[in-house]
Amino acid sequence: MFETVQESELFKGVSPRVRTEIAIGSEEMTFPKDTILFKAGDNAQDIYELVEGSVDLMAMEKDIVHLKVSRGGQIFGWAALVEPYERTATAKCTADTKVVRMSRDLIERTIERNPHEGLAILKNLMAIIAHRLREAYAFIQYNS
């Protein structure tokens, strides 16, 4: 599991020591195809890193917006790190899927103990959110 956290887009530029600390406090989990990991509106306590498989993120307003997480190291469920800590999409496994689950408390404690590296984590989080927003805009434009 240590390699997985090290490859994660959330932890680029973070020291091996801090990545190892996060990996030790994380949990690797597997889910069969069609498992719902969380639903839009749920309270968000954990973020996920994809190890293998694929997950559809479905946000619903007027229409359904589908975003796919299918590359190892991709992070999803980032609402656990952003107030009001409420899921903005439903996550459904579209194949048998392995993830690393990391609690908000673990990430926040790590950031508090390592503020310089915490800044890198937060910058990476903002990049992930911005990328997903661009994907959502592209999806809406393509399907309009």
N, CA, C and O atoms as a GROMACS GRO file, in nm:
protein
  576
    1MET      N    1   0.082  -0.119   0.000
    1MET     CA    2   0.000   0.000   0.000
    1MET      C    3   0.086   0.126   0.000
    1MET      O    4   0.041   0.229  -0.050
    2PHE      N    5   0.207   0.122   0.053
    2PHE     CA    6   0.290   0.242   0.057
    2PHE      C    7   0.312   0.298  -0.082
    2PHE      O    8   0.308   0.420  -0.101
    3GLU      N    9   0.337   0.212  -0.180
    3GLU     CA   10   0.358   0.259  -0.316
    3GLU      C   11   0.235   0.332  -0.367
    3GLU      O   12   0.247   0.434  -0.436
    4THR      N   13   0.118   0.283  -0.334
    4THR     CA   14  -0.006   0.344  -0.383
    4THR      C   15  -0.017   0.488  -0.334
    4THR      O   16  -0.042   0.578  -0.414
    5VAL      N   17   0.000   0.510  -0.207
    5VAL     CA   18  -0.011   0.646  -0.154
    5VAL      C   19   0.097   0.734  -0.214
    5VAL      O   20   0.073   0.851  -0.241
    6GLN      N   21   0.216   0.680  -0.236
    6GLN     CA   22   0.325   0.759  -0.294
    6GLN      C   23   0.292   0.804  -0.436
    6GLN      O   24   0.336   0.911  -0.477
    7GLU      N   25   0.217   0.726  -0.510
    7GLU     CA   26   0.184   0.760  -0.647
    7GLU      C   27   0.062   0.850  -0.657
    7GLU      O   28   0.030   0.898  -0.766
    8SER      N   29  -0.005   0.874  -0.550
    8SER     CA   30  -0.130   0.948  -0.550
    8SER      C   31  -0.113   1.093  -0.594
    8SER      O   32  -0.014   1.158  -0.559
    9GLU      N   33  -0.209   1.142  -0.672
    9GLU     CA   34  -0.206   1.281  -0.717
    9GLU      C   35  -0.218   1.378  -0.600
    9GLU      O   36  -0.176   1.493  -0.612
   10LEU      N   37  -0.274   1.336  -0.489
   10LEU     CA   38  -0.290   1.424  -0.374
   10LEU      C   39  -0.158   1.449  -0.301
   10LEU      O   40  -0.142   1.551  -0.235
   11PHE      N   41  -0.063   1.357  -0.314
   11PHE     CA   42   0.058   1.364  -0.234
   11PHE      C   43   0.184   1.393  -0.316
   11PHE      O   44   0.295   1.362  -0.271
   12LYS      N   45   0.168   1.451  -0.434
   12LYS     CA   46   0.284   1.493  -0.514
   12LYS      C   47   0.361   1.598  -0.435
   12LYS      O   48   0.301   1.691  -0.381
   13GLY      N   49   0.493   1.584  -0.429
   13GLY     CA   50   0.576   1.682  -0.360
   13GLY      C   51   0.580   1.665  -0.210
   13GLY      O   52   0.638   1.748  -0.140
   14VAL      N   53   0.519   1.560  -0.158
   14VAL     CA   54   0.517   1.534  -0.014
   14VAL      C   55   0.624   1.430   0.017
   14VAL      O   56   0.643   1.335  -0.058
   15SER      N   57   0.694   1.448   0.128
   15SER     CA   58   0.807   1.361   0.162
   15SER      C   59   0.763   1.216   0.181
   15SER      O   60   0.648   1.189   0.216
   16PRO      N   61   0.856   1.123   0.157
   16PRO     CA   62   0.827   0.981   0.182
   16PRO      C   63   0.784   0.956   0.327
   16PRO      O   64   0.700   0.870   0.352
   17ARG      N   65   0.841   1.029   0.422
   17ARG     CA   66   0.805   1.012   0.563
   17ARG      C   67   0.657   1.041   0.586
   17ARG      O   68   0.588   0.965   0.653
   18VAL      N   69   0.609   1.151   0.530
   18VAL     CA   70   0.468   1.189   0.549
   18VAL      C   71   0.377   1.094   0.471
   18VAL      O   72   0.271   1.056   0.521
   19ARG      N   73   0.418   1.056   0.351
   19ARG     CA   74   0.336   0.961   0.273
   19ARG      C   75   0.326   0.827   0.344
   19ARG      O   76   0.221   0.763   0.342
   20THR      N   77   0.435   0.785   0.407
   20THR     CA   78   0.433   0.660   0.482
   20THR      C   79   0.340   0.671   0.602
   20THR      O   80   0.265   0.579   0.631
   21GLU      N   81   0.345   0.785   0.671
   21GLU     CA   82   0.256   0.809   0.785
   21GLU      C   83   0.110   0.798   0.742
   21GLU      O   84   0.028   0.738   0.812
   22ILE      N   85   0.078   0.855   0.627
   22ILE     CA   86  -0.060   0.850   0.577
   22ILE      C   87  -0.095   0.708   0.536
   22ILE      O   88  -0.205   0.660   0.566
   23ALA      N   89  -0.004   0.639   0.470
   23ALA     CA   90  -0.030   0.502   0.427
   23ALA      C   91  -0.057   0.410   0.545
   23ALA      O   92  -0.147   0.327   0.540
   24ILE      N   93   0.021   0.425   0.652
   24ILE     CA   94   0.003   0.340   0.770
   24ILE      C   95  -0.135   0.360   0.831
   24ILE      O   96  -0.194   0.265   0.883
   25GLY      N   97  -0.186   0.482   0.827
   25GLY     CA   98  -0.317   0.511   0.885
   25GLY      C   99  -0.433   0.488   0.791
   25GLY      O  100  -0.548   0.513   0.827
   26SER      N  101  -0.405   0.440   0.669
   26SER     CA  102  -0.509   0.420   0.568
   26SER      C  103  -0.551   0.274   0.562
   26SER      O  104  -0.489   0.187   0.623
   27GLU      N  105  -0.658   0.250   0.487
   27GLU     CA  106  -0.711   0.114   0.475
   27GLU      C  107  -0.734   0.080   0.328
   27GLU      O  108  -0.801   0.154   0.256
   28GLU      N  109  -0.678  -0.032   0.283
   28GLU     CA  110  -0.703  -0.078   0.147
   28GLU      C  111  -0.831  -0.161   0.149
   28GLU      O  112  -0.851  -0.247   0.235
   29MET      N  113  -0.919  -0.135   0.051
   29MET     CA  114  -1.049  -0.202   0.046
   29MET      C  115  -1.078  -0.244  -0.097
   29MET      O  116  -1.033  -0.180  -0.192
   30THR      N  117  -1.155  -0.353  -0.113
   30THR     CA  118  -1.199  -0.396  -0.244
   30THR      C  119  -1.351  -0.402  -0.247
   30THR      O  120  -1.416  -0.434  -0.147
   31PHE      N  121  -1.407  -0.370  -0.364
   31PHE     CA  122  -1.551  -0.367  -0.382
   31PHE      C  123  -1.588  -0.432  -0.516
   31PHE      O  124  -1.518  -0.412  -0.615
   32PRO      N  125  -1.696  -0.507  -0.519
   32PRO     CA  126  -1.740  -0.564  -0.647
   32PRO      C  127  -1.807  -0.457  -0.734
   32PRO      O  128  -1.852  -0.354  -0.686
   33LYS      N  129  -1.813  -0.486  -0.863
   33LYS     CA  130  -1.881  -0.399  -0.958
   33LYS      C  131  -2.022  -0.368  -0.906
   33LYS      O  132  -2.086  -0.453  -0.844
   34ASP      N  133  -2.067  -0.249  -0.932
   34ASP     CA  134  -2.201  -0.197  -0.897
   34ASP      C  135  -2.216  -0.155  -0.751
   34ASP      O  136  -2.325  -0.117  -0.709
   35THR      N  137  -2.108  -0.162  -0.671
   35THR     CA  138  -2.115  -0.115  -0.534
   35THR      C  139  -2.124   0.037  -0.532
   35THR      O  140  -2.049   0.104  -0.603
   36ILE      N  141  -2.214   0.091  -0.452
   36ILE     CA  142  -2.222   0.236  -0.429
   36ILE      C  143  -2.133   0.266  -0.309
   36ILE      O  144  -2.159   0.219  -0.199
   37LEU      N  145  -2.029   0.345  -0.330
   37LEU     CA  146  -1.936   0.379  -0.222
   37LEU      C  147  -1.992   0.490  -0.134
   37LEU      O  148  -1.974   0.488  -0.012
   38PHE      N  149  -2.058   0.586  -0.196
   38PHE     CA  150  -2.127   0.691  -0.122
   38PHE      C  151  -2.226   0.759  -0.216
   38PHE      O  152  -2.219   0.745  -0.338
   39LYS      N  153  -2.319   0.833  -0.155
   39LYS     CA  154  -2.423   0.901  -0.231
   39LYS      C  155  -2.414   1.051  -0.211
   39LYS      O  156  -2.371   1.098  -0.105
   40ALA      N  157  -2.455   1.125  -0.313
   40ALA     CA  158  -2.462   1.271  -0.302
   40ALA      C  159  -2.548   1.306  -0.181
   40ALA      O  160  -2.655   1.249  -0.160
   41GLY      N  161  -2.499   1.401  -0.102
   41GLY     CA  162  -2.571   1.443   0.018
   41GLY      C  163  -2.524   1.374   0.145
   41GLY      O  164  -2.552   1.422   0.255
   42ASP      N  165  -2.452   1.261   0.132
   42ASP     CA  166  -2.400   1.191   0.251
   42ASP      C  167  -2.296   1.277   0.321
   42ASP      O  168  -2.230   1.361   0.259
   43ASN      N  169  -2.282   1.256   0.452
   43ASN     CA  170  -2.173   1.317   0.527
   43ASN      C  171  -2.043   1.253   0.479
   43ASN      O  172  -2.035   1.131   0.464
   44ALA      N  173  -1.941   1.335   0.456
   44ALA     CA  174  -1.814   1.286   0.402
   44ALA      C  175  -1.708   1.280   0.511
   44ALA      O  176  -1.669   1.383   0.566
   45GLN      N  177  -1.662   1.160   0.542
   45GLN     CA  178  -1.558   1.139   0.643
   45GLN      C  179  -1.425   1.094   0.583
   45GLN      O  180  -1.320   1.112   0.644
   46ASP      N  181  -1.430   1.034   0.462
   46ASP     CA  182  -1.312   0.971   0.404
   46ASP      C  183  -1.293   1.015   0.260
   46ASP      O  184  -1.389   1.046   0.189
   47ILE      N  185  -1.166   1.016   0.217
   47ILE     CA  186  -1.134   1.033   0.076
   47ILE      C  187  -1.081   0.898   0.027
   47ILE      O  188  -1.041   0.814   0.107
   48TYR      N  189  -1.080   0.880  -0.104
   48TYR     CA  190  -1.039   0.754  -0.163
   48TYR      C  191  -0.935   0.777  -0.270
   48TYR      O  192  -0.938   0.876  -0.343
   49GLU      N  193  -0.842   0.683  -0.279
   49GLU     CA  194  -0.747   0.679  -0.388
   49GLU      C  195  -0.773   0.550  -0.465
   49GLU      O  196  -0.777   0.442  -0.406
   50LEU      N  197  -0.791   0.561  -0.595
   50LEU     CA  198  -0.813   0.443  -0.677
   50LEU      C  199  -0.682   0.368  -0.694
   50LEU      O  200  -0.580   0.426  -0.730
   51VAL      N  201  -0.686   0.238  -0.670
   51VAL     CA  202  -0.571   0.151  -0.694
   51VAL      C  203  -0.592   0.081  -0.828
   51VAL      O  204  -0.505   0.084  -0.916
   52GLU      N  205  -0.708   0.018  -0.843
   52GLU     CA  206  -0.744  -0.046  -0.970
   52GLU      C  207  -0.895  -0.055  -0.980
   52GLU      O  208  -0.966  -0.052  -0.880
   53GLY      N  209  -0.943  -0.067  -1.103
   53GLY     CA  210  -1.085  -0.070  -1.128
   53GLY      C  211  -1.131   0.062  -1.184
   53GLY      O  212  -1.052   0.136  -1.244
   54SER      N  213  -1.258   0.094  -1.166
   54SER     CA  214  -1.310   0.223  -1.210
   54SER      C  215  -1.435   0.258  -1.131
   54SER      O  216  -1.510   0.172  -1.085
   55VAL      N  217  -1.454   0.389  -1.118
   55VAL     CA  218  -1.566   0.444  -1.041
   55VAL      C  219  -1.628   0.556  -1.122
   55VAL      O  220  -1.558   0.642  -1.175
   56ASP      N  221  -1.760   0.555  -1.132
   56ASP     CA  222  -1.834   0.666  -1.192
   56ASP      C  223  -1.875   0.761  -1.081
   56ASP      O  224  -1.926   0.719  -0.978
   57LEU      N  225  -1.851   0.889  -1.103
   57LEU     CA  226  -1.900   0.993  -1.013
   57LEU      C  227  -2.017   1.059  -1.083
   57LEU      O  228  -2.002   1.113  -1.193
   58MET      N  229  -2.133   1.056  -1.021
   58MET     CA  230  -2.254   1.108  -1.083
   58MET      C  231  -2.310   1.221  -0.998
   58MET      O  232  -2.355   1.201  -0.885
   59ALA      N  233  -2.308   1.340  -1.055
   59ALA     CA  234  -2.366   1.457  -0.989
   59ALA      C  235  -2.497   1.488  -1.059
   59ALA      O  236  -2.505   1.486  -1.182
   60MET      N  237  -2.600   1.517  -0.982
   60MET     CA  238  -2.730   1.540  -1.041
   60MET      C  239  -2.785   1.677  -1.005
   60MET      O  240  -2.800   1.709  -0.887
   61GLU      N  241  -2.814   1.755  -1.102
   61GLU     CA  242  -2.891   1.879  -1.089
   61GLU      C  243  -3.010   1.858  -1.182
   61GLU      O  244  -3.099   1.778  -1.153
   62LYS      N  245  -3.011   1.930  -1.293
   62LYS     CA  246  -3.115   1.906  -1.393
   62LYS      C  247  -3.087   1.777  -1.468
   62LYS      O  248  -3.177   1.698  -1.494
   63ASP      N  249  -2.962   1.756  -1.503
   63ASP     CA  250  -2.919   1.637  -1.574
   63ASP      C  251  -2.814   1.566  -1.490
   63ASP      O  252  -2.763   1.621  -1.392
   64ILE      N  253  -2.782   1.446  -1.530
   64ILE     CA  254  -2.677   1.371  -1.462
   64ILE      C  255  -2.545   1.400  -1.530
   64ILE      O  256  -2.534   1.393  -1.652
   65VAL      N  257  -2.444   1.434  -1.450
   65VAL     CA  258  -2.308   1.454  -1.501
   65VAL      C  259  -2.225   1.334  -1.455
   65VAL      O  260  -2.214   1.307  -1.335
   66HIS      N  261  -2.166   1.262  -1.552
   66HIS     CA  262  -2.083   1.147  -1.521
   66HIS      C  263  -1.936   1.184  -1.538
   66HIS      O  264  -1.897   1.238  -1.641
   67LEU      N  265  -1.857   1.156  -1.437
   67LEU     CA  266  -1.712   1.167  -1.445
   67LEU      C  267  -1.656   1.031  -1.406
   67LEU      O  268  -1.704   0.969  -1.311
   68LYS      N  269  -1.556   0.986  -1.477
   68LYS     CA  270  -1.500   0.854  -1.451
   68LYS      C  271  -1.364   0.866  -1.384
   68LYS      O  272  -1.280   0.946  -1.426
   69VAL      N  273  -1.344   0.788  -1.279
   69VAL     CA  274  -1.215   0.773  -1.213
   69VAL      C  275  -1.166   0.634  -1.253
   69VAL      O  276  -1.224   0.534  -1.212
   70SER      N  277  -1.058   0.629  -1.332
   70SER     CA  278  -1.017   0.498  -1.384
   70SER      C  279  -0.865   0.481  -1.391
   70SER      O  280  -0.816   0.380  -1.441
   71ARG      N  281  -0.791   0.579  -1.343
   71ARG     CA  282  -0.645   0.573  -1.345
   71ARG      C  283  -0.594   0.558  -1.202
   71ARG      O  284  -0.632   0.636  -1.114
   72GLY      N  285  -0.510   0.460  -1.180
   72GLY     CA  286  -0.454   0.441  -1.046
   72GLY      C  287  -0.390   0.568  -0.994
   72GLY      O  288  -0.322   0.639  -1.069
   73GLY      N  289  -0.412   0.598  -0.868
   73GLY     CA  290  -0.358   0.719  -0.806
   73GLY      C  291  -0.456   0.834  -0.805
   73GLY      O  292  -0.432   0.935  -0.738
   74GLN      N  293  -0.567   0.821  -0.880
   74GLN     CA  294  -0.666   0.930  -0.879
   74GLN      C  295  -0.739   0.933  -0.745
   74GLN      O  296  -0.768   0.829  -0.685
   75ILE      N  297  -0.767   1.054  -0.701
   75ILE     CA  298  -0.837   1.076  -0.575
   75ILE      C  299  -0.983   1.110  -0.605
   75ILE      O  300  -1.013   1.182  -0.699
   76PHE      N  301  -1.073   1.056  -0.524
   76PHE     CA  302  -1.213   1.096  -0.532
   76PHE      C  303  -1.270   1.098  -0.391
   76PHE      O  304  -1.212   1.041  -0.298
   77GLY      N  305  -1.384   1.163  -0.378
   77GLY     CA  306  -1.442   1.179  -0.244
   77GLY      C  307  -1.379   1.294  -0.169
   77GLY      O  308  -1.381   1.297  -0.046
   78TRP      N  309  -1.323   1.390  -0.244
   78TRP     CA  310  -1.251   1.501  -0.181
   78TRP      C  311  -1.340   1.590  -0.095
   78TRP      O  312  -1.288   1.673  -0.020
   79ALA      N  313  -1.471   1.576  -0.102
   79ALA     CA  314  -1.560   1.657  -0.017
   79ALA      C  315  -1.532   1.634   0.131
   79ALA      O  316  -1.570   1.715   0.214
   80ALA      N  317  -1.466   1.524   0.164
   80ALA     CA  318  -1.430   1.498   0.304
   80ALA      C  319  -1.329   1.599   0.356
   80ALA      O  320  -1.312   1.612   0.478
   81LEU      N  321  -1.262   1.670   0.266
   81LEU     CA  322  -1.161   1.768   0.308
   81LEU      C  323  -1.209   1.912   0.291
   81LEU      O  324  -1.132   2.006   0.316
   82VAL      N  325  -1.333   1.931   0.248
   82VAL     CA  326  -1.385   2.065   0.219
   82VAL      C  327  -1.518   2.083   0.292
   82VAL      O  328  -1.612   2.005   0.272
   83GLU      N  329  -1.526   2.186   0.374
   83GLU     CA  330  -1.653   2.212   0.442
   83GLU      C  331  -1.760   2.243   0.339
   83GLU      O  332  -1.730   2.308   0.239
   84PRO      N  333  -1.882   2.201   0.358
   84PRO     CA  334  -1.945   2.147   0.479
   84PRO      C  335  -1.934   1.996   0.494
   84PRO      O  336  -2.015   1.936   0.565
   85TYR      N  337  -1.835   1.933   0.429
   85TYR     CA  338  -1.811   1.789   0.439
   85TYR      C  339  -1.933   1.708   0.397
   85TYR      O  340  -1.976   1.616   0.466
   86GLU      N  341  -1.987   1.745   0.283
   86GLU     CA  342  -2.105   1.677   0.227
   86GLU      C  343  -2.072   1.630   0.085
   86GLU      O  344  -2.018   1.706   0.005
   87ARG      N  345  -2.106   1.506   0.056
   87ARG     CA  346  -2.079   1.450  -0.077
   87ARG      C  347  -2.156   1.528  -0.184
   87ARG      O  348  -2.274   1.559  -0.167
   88THR      N  349  -2.086   1.560  -0.292
   88THR     CA  350  -2.147   1.635  -0.402
   88THR      C  351  -2.185   1.544  -0.517
   88THR      O  352  -2.247   1.589  -0.614
   89ALA      N  353  -2.149   1.416  -0.509
   89ALA     CA  354  -2.178   1.320  -0.615
   89ALA      C  355  -2.197   1.182  -0.554
   89ALA      O  356  -2.161   1.158  -0.438
   90THR      N  357  -2.253   1.093  -0.633
   90THR     CA  358  -2.264   0.952  -0.596
   90THR      C  359  -2.150   0.879  -0.665
   90THR      O  360  -2.123   0.903  -0.783
   91ALA      N  361  -2.083   0.789  -0.593
   91ALA     CA  362  -1.972   0.712  -0.648
   91ALA      C  363  -2.013   0.565  -0.659
   91ALA      O  364  -2.047   0.501  -0.560
   92LYS      N  365  -2.008   0.514  -0.783
   92LYS     CA  366  -2.047   0.376  -0.810
   92LYS      C  367  -1.934   0.303  -0.881
   92LYS      O  368  -1.880   0.353  -0.980
   93CYS      N  369  -1.898   0.187  -0.831
   93CYS     CA  370  -1.794   0.105  -0.896
   93CYS      C  371  -1.850   0.051  -1.028
   93CYS      O  372  -1.957  -0.010  -1.030
   94THR      N  373  -1.777   0.073  -1.137
   94THR     CA  374  -1.819   0.023  -1.267
   94THR      C  375  -1.741  -0.102  -1.307
   94THR      O  376  -1.757  -0.155  -1.416
   95ALA      N  377  -1.656  -0.147  -1.217
   95ALA     CA  378  -1.580  -0.272  -1.231
   95ALA      C  379  -1.542  -0.313  -1.089
   95ALA      O  380  -1.557  -0.235  -0.995
   96ASP      N  381  -1.493  -0.434  -1.073
   96ASP     CA  382  -1.436  -0.470  -0.943
   96ASP      C  383  -1.326  -0.368  -0.915
   96ASP      O  384  -1.243  -0.340  -1.001
   97THR      N  385  -1.326  -0.314  -0.794
   97THR     CA  386  -1.243  -0.196  -0.766
   97THR      C  387  -1.169  -0.211  -0.634
   97THR      O  388  -1.223  -0.261  -0.535
   98LYS      N  389  -1.043  -0.166  -0.634
   98LYS     CA  390  -0.963  -0.160  -0.512
   98LYS      C  391  -0.929  -0.014  -0.487
   98LYS      O  392  -0.888   0.058  -0.579
   99VAL      N  393  -0.946   0.030  -0.364
   99VAL     CA  394  -0.918   0.168  -0.326
   99VAL      C  395  -0.839   0.170  -0.196
   99VAL      O  396  -0.833   0.071  -0.123
  100VAL      N  397  -0.779   0.285  -0.168
  100VAL     CA  398  -0.722   0.313  -0.037
  100VAL      C  399  -0.812   0.420   0.024
  100VAL      O  400  -0.830   0.527  -0.034
  101ARG      N  401  -0.867   0.390   0.141
  101ARG     CA  402  -0.954   0.486   0.210
  101ARG      C  403  -0.873   0.556   0.318
  101ARG      O  404  -0.806   0.493   0.400
  102MET      N  405  -0.880   0.691   0.316
  102MET     CA  406  -0.807   0.774   0.412
  102MET      C  407  -0.907   0.864   0.483
  102MET      O  408  -0.989   0.929   0.419
  103SER      N  409  -0.900   0.867   0.614
  103SER     CA  410  -0.995   0.948   0.690
  103SER      C  411  -0.956   1.096   0.687
  103SER      O  412  -0.838   1.131   0.679
  104ARG      N  413  -1.056   1.180   0.695
  104ARG     CA  414  -1.033   1.324   0.706
  104ARG      C  415  -0.945   1.353   0.827
  104ARG      O  416  -0.853   1.434   0.818
  105ASP      N  417  -0.973   1.288   0.939
  105ASP     CA  418  -0.895   1.312   1.062
  105ASP      C  419  -0.746   1.283   1.039
  105ASP      O  420  -0.661   1.359   1.084
  106LEU      N  421  -0.716   1.174   0.970
  106LEU     CA  422  -0.577   1.139   0.940
  106LEU      C  423  -0.511   1.248   0.857
  106LEU      O  424  -0.400   1.291   0.888
  107ILE      N  425  -0.577   1.292   0.752
  107ILE     CA  426  -0.520   1.394   0.663
  107ILE      C  427  -0.503   1.526   0.739
  107ILE      O  428  -0.399   1.591   0.728
  108GLU      N  429  -0.604   1.565   0.815
  108GLU     CA  430  -0.596   1.692   0.890
  108GLU      C  431  -0.486   1.689   0.995
  108GLU      O  432  -0.414   1.787   1.011
  109ARG      N  433  -0.472   1.578   1.067
  109ARG     CA  434  -0.363   1.566   1.166
  109ARG      C  435  -0.227   1.576   1.099
  109ARG      O  436  -0.136   1.641   1.150
  110THR      N  437  -0.216   1.513   0.984
  110THR     CA  438  -0.089   1.516   0.909
  110THR      C  439  -0.058   1.658   0.865
  110THR      O  440   0.057   1.703   0.876
  111ILE      N  441  -0.157   1.730   0.817
  111ILE     CA  442  -0.137   1.869   0.773
  111ILE      C  443  -0.098   1.957   0.892
  111ILE      O  444  -0.009   2.041   0.879
  112GLU      N  445  -0.163   1.938   1.006
  112GLU     CA  446  -0.131   2.018   1.125
  112GLU      C  447   0.012   1.993   1.174
  112GLU      O  448   0.080   2.086   1.216
  113ARG      N  449   0.056   1.867   1.169
  113ARG     CA  450   0.191   1.833   1.217
  113ARG      C  451   0.300   1.870   1.117
  113ARG      O  452   0.416   1.886   1.155
  114ASN      N  453   0.262   1.885   0.992
  114ASN     CA  454   0.359   1.910   0.884
  114ASN      C  455   0.307   2.023   0.795
  114ASN      O  456   0.269   1.998   0.680
  115PRO      N  457   0.303   2.147   0.846
  115PRO     CA  458   0.238   2.255   0.771
  115PRO      C  459   0.296   2.280   0.632
  115PRO      O  460   0.221   2.310   0.539
  116HIS      N  461   0.428   2.269   0.616
  116HIS     CA  462   0.487   2.293   0.484
  116HIS      C  463   0.435   2.189   0.383
  116HIS      O  464   0.397   2.224   0.271
  117GLU      N  465   0.435   2.063   0.424
  117GLU     CA  466   0.387   1.958   0.336
  117GLU      C  467   0.235   1.960   0.328
  117GLU      O  468   0.177   1.919   0.227
  118GLY      N  469   0.171   2.007   0.432
  118GLY     CA  470   0.026   2.025   0.429
  118GLY      C  471  -0.015   2.123   0.321
  118GLY      O  472  -0.117   2.106   0.256
  119LEU      N  473   0.066   2.228   0.304
  119LEU     CA  474   0.039   2.326   0.198
  119LEU      C  475   0.045   2.257   0.061
  119LEU      O  476  -0.038   2.285  -0.025
  120ALA      N  477   0.142   2.169   0.040
  120ALA     CA  478   0.151   2.095  -0.087
  120ALA      C  479   0.027   2.008  -0.106
  120ALA      O  480  -0.027   2.002  -0.217
  121ILE      N  481  -0.018   1.942  -0.001
  121ILE     CA  482  -0.139   1.858  -0.010
  121ILE      C  483  -0.259   1.944  -0.049
  121ILE      O  484  -0.337   1.906  -0.136
  122LEU      N  485  -0.275   2.060   0.016
  122LEU     CA  486  -0.389   2.146  -0.014
  122LEU      C  487  -0.382   2.203  -0.156
  122LEU      O  488  -0.485   2.216  -0.222
  123LYS      N  489  -0.262   2.237  -0.204
  123LYS     CA  490  -0.248   2.282  -0.342
  123LYS      C  491  -0.285   2.170  -0.439
  123LYS      O  492  -0.352   2.194  -0.540
  124ASN      N  493  -0.242   2.050  -0.409
  124ASN     CA  494  -0.278   1.936  -0.494
  124ASN      C  495  -0.429   1.913  -0.493
  124ASN      O  496  -0.488   1.882  -0.596
  125LEU      N  497  -0.491   1.928  -0.376
  125LEU     CA  498  -0.636   1.913  -0.366
  125LEU      C  499  -0.706   2.016  -0.454
  125LEU      O  500  -0.802   1.982  -0.523
  126MET      N  501  -0.660   2.139  -0.451
  126MET     CA  502  -0.722   2.242  -0.535
  126MET      C  503  -0.706   2.210  -0.683
  126MET      O  504  -0.796   2.235  -0.763
  127ALA      N  505  -0.592   2.154  -0.721
  127ALA     CA  506  -0.570   2.114  -0.860
  127ALA      C  507  -0.666   2.002  -0.900
  127ALA      O  508  -0.718   2.001  -1.012
  128ILE      N  509  -0.689   1.908  -0.810
  128ILE     CA  510  -0.783   1.798  -0.837
  128ILE      C  511  -0.924   1.853  -0.855
  128ILE      O  512  -0.993   1.814  -0.949
  129ILE      N  513  -0.965   1.942  -0.766
  129ILE     CA  514  -1.099   2.000  -0.775
  129ILE      C  515  -1.114   2.080  -0.905
  129ILE      O  516  -1.216   2.069  -0.972
  130ALA      N  517  -1.014   2.160  -0.940
  130ALA     CA  518  -1.019   2.239  -1.063
  130ALA      C  519  -1.028   2.148  -1.185
  130ALA      O  520  -1.103   2.177  -1.278
  131HIS      N  521  -0.953   2.039  -1.185
  131HIS     CA  522  -0.957   1.945  -1.297
  131HIS      C  523  -1.096   1.883  -1.310
  131HIS      O  524  -1.149   1.872  -1.421
  132ARG      N  525  -1.156   1.841  -1.199
  132ARG     CA  526  -1.289   1.781  -1.203
  132ARG      C  527  -1.393   1.882  -1.250
  132ARG      O  528  -1.486   1.847  -1.322
  133LEU      N  529  -1.376   2.007  -1.211
  133LEU     CA  530  -1.468   2.111  -1.255
  133LEU      C  531  -1.458   2.129  -1.407
  133LEU      O  532  -1.560   2.141  -1.475
  134ARG      N  533  -1.336   2.131  -1.460
  134ARG     CA  534  -1.318   2.140  -1.605
  134ARG      C  535  -1.380   2.020  -1.676
  134ARG      O  536  -1.442   2.035  -1.781
  135GLU      N  537  -1.363   1.900  -1.619
  135GLU     CA  538  -1.426   1.780  -1.677
  135GLU      C  539  -1.578   1.792  -1.677
  135GLU      O  540  -1.643   1.755  -1.775
  136ALA      N  541  -1.634   1.844  -1.568
  136ALA     CA  542  -1.779   1.860  -1.560
  136ALA      C  543  -1.828   1.960  -1.664
  136ALA      O  544  -1.929   1.936  -1.730
  137TYR      N  545  -1.757   2.073  -1.679
  137TYR     CA  546  -1.795   2.171  -1.781
  137TYR      C  547  -1.791   2.108  -1.920
  137TYR      O  548  -1.882   2.128  -2.000
  138ALA      N  549  -1.686   2.032  -1.948
  138ALA     CA  550  -1.673   1.968  -2.080
  138ALA      C  551  -1.786   1.869  -2.102
  138ALA      O  552  -1.841   1.861  -2.212
  139PHE      N  553  -1.822   1.793  -1.999
  139PHE     CA  554  -1.930   1.697  -2.009
  139PHE      C  555  -2.061   1.768  -2.040
  139PHE      O  556  -2.138   1.724  -2.126
  140ILE      N  557  -2.087   1.878  -1.970
  140ILE     CA  558  -2.212   1.953  -1.991
  140ILE      C  559  -2.215   2.011  -2.132
  140ILE      O  560  -2.318   2.003  -2.199
  141GLN      N  561  -2.106   2.070  -2.177
  141GLN     CA  562  -2.101   2.126  -2.311
  141GLN      C  563  -2.121   2.020  -2.418
  141GLN      O  564  -2.194   2.042  -2.515
  142TYR      N  565  -2.057   1.905  -2.401
  142TYR     CA  566  -2.065   1.798  -2.499
  142TYR      C  567  -2.207   1.741  -2.506
  142TYR      O  568  -2.254   1.703  -2.613
  143ASN      N  569  -2.276   1.736  -2.392
  143ASN     CA  570  -2.408   1.672  -2.384
  143ASN      C  571  -2.523   1.772  -2.392
  143ASN      O  572  -2.638   1.735  -2.370
  144SER      N  573  -2.493   1.897  -2.421
  144SER     CA  574  -2.600   1.998  -2.431
  144SER      C  575  -2.656   2.005  -2.570
  144SER      O  576  -2.746   2.084  -2.597
   0.00000   0.00000   0.00000
